[in-house]
Amino acid sequence: MTFRVELTDRAARDLAILFEEKRALESLAAGHWFNGLERAIYSLETFPRKCPMAPESRKAGRSLRHVLYGRKPHVYRAIYEIDEARKIVRVLTIRHGAMEPADLDG
């Protein structure tokens, strides 16, 4: 079953910031890395349950998962939730793996 992947405004902003920070337009390697991150996120269309639960789940009080992308020390996490009834994967934020857990209450 196919899910639709949606980025929240926050996640879209995170992705745009990463695109600029990595200088994805100026570097072939950076562009390749960025495209790989997008592919990892959009692969959730077919296998949204393949990734582990995110640490933020406990504080948020709901099921959140995260897809990891990159190699240490440059691992990024896309934190998402699955709306089973509507068949939607909602990406909430994208952040560096070394950052403290995200505050997703607001």
C-alpha positions as CSV (number, residue, x, y, z in Angstrom):
1,M,0.0,0.0,0.0
2,T,1.3,3.4,-0.9
3,F,1.4,6.4,1.4
4,R,1.6,10.0,0.5
5,V,4.6,11.8,2.1
6,E,3.9,15.3,3.3
7,L,6.4,17.8,4.7
8,T,5.2,20.1,7.4
9,D,6.2,23.8,7.0
10,R,8.9,23.2,9.6
11,A,10.3,20.2,7.7
12,A,10.2,22.0,4.4
13,R,12.1,24.9,6.0
14,D,14.6,22.4,7.5
15,L,15.2,20.9,4.1
16,A,15.6,24.3,2.4
17,I,18.1,25.4,5.1
18,L,20.1,22.1,4.6
19,F,20.1,22.7,0.8
20,E,21.7,26.1,1.4
21,E,24.1,25.0,4.2
22,K,25.4,22.1,2.1
23,R,25.6,24.3,-1.0
24,A,23.9,21.7,-3.0
25,L,23.7,23.8,-6.1
26,E,27.5,24.6,-6.1
27,S,28.9,21.1,-5.4
28,L,28.2,17.9,-7.3
29,A,29.0,15.9,-4.1
30,A,26.7,18.1,-2.0
31,G,23.9,17.8,-4.5
32,H,24.3,14.1,-4.6
33,W,24.1,13.9,-0.8
34,F,21.0,16.2,-0.7
35,N,19.2,14.1,-3.4
36,G,20.0,11.0,-1.3
37,L,18.4,12.6,1.7
38,E,15.3,13.4,-0.3
39,R,15.2,9.8,-1.7
40,A,15.4,8.4,1.9
41,I,12.5,10.6,3.0
42,Y,10.3,9.8,0.0
43,S,11.1,6.1,0.3
44,L,8.6,6.2,3.2
45,E,5.9,6.1,0.6
46,T,6.2,2.4,0.4
47,F,7.7,1.3,3.7
48,P,6.8,3.9,6.4
49,R,7.1,1.3,9.3
50,K,10.6,0.3,8.3
51,C,12.3,2.8,10.6
52,P,12.6,2.8,14.4
53,M,10.7,4.8,16.9
54,A,12.1,8.2,17.6
55,P,13.2,9.3,21.1
56,E,10.7,12.2,20.8
57,S,7.8,9.6,20.9
58,R,7.7,9.4,24.7
59,K,7.6,13.2,25.3
60,A,5.2,13.8,22.5
61,G,2.9,11.0,23.7
62,R,2.4,9.7,20.2
63,S,4.1,7.3,17.8
64,L,6.9,9.1,16.0
65,R,9.6,7.4,13.9
66,H,12.8,8.6,12.3
67,V,14.6,7.8,9.1
68,L,18.4,8.2,9.4
69,Y,20.5,9.4,6.5
70,G,24.2,9.9,6.2
71,R,27.4,8.5,7.8
72,K,28.8,9.4,11.2
73,P,29.4,12.1,12.2
74,H,27.1,13.6,9.5
75,V,23.9,11.7,10.2
76,Y,20.5,13.5,9.9
77,R,17.1,12.4,11.1
78,A,13.8,13.0,9.5
79,I,11.2,12.6,12.2
80,Y,7.7,11.6,11.1
81,E,4.4,10.2,12.0
82,I,2.1,7.9,10.1
83,D,-1.6,8.6,9.7
84,E,-2.9,5.1,8.9
85,A,-6.4,6.1,8.2
86,R,-5.5,8.7,5.6
87,K,-2.4,6.8,4.3
88,I,-0.1,9.8,5.0
89,V,3.4,10.0,6.2
90,R,3.9,13.5,7.8
91,V,7.5,14.6,8.1
92,L,7.7,16.9,11.1
93,T,11.3,18.0,11.2
94,I,14.7,17.2,9.8
95,R,17.7,17.6,12.1
96,H,21.3,16.6,12.7
97,G,21.5,13.3,14.6
98,A,23.7,14.8,17.3
99,M,21.1,17.4,18.3
100,E,19.0,17.1,21.4
101,P,15.6,15.5,20.8
102,A,13.2,17.9,19.1
103,D,10.4,19.7,20.9
104,L,7.4,18.7,18.8
105,D,4.7,19.9,21.1
106,G,4.0,23.2,19.3
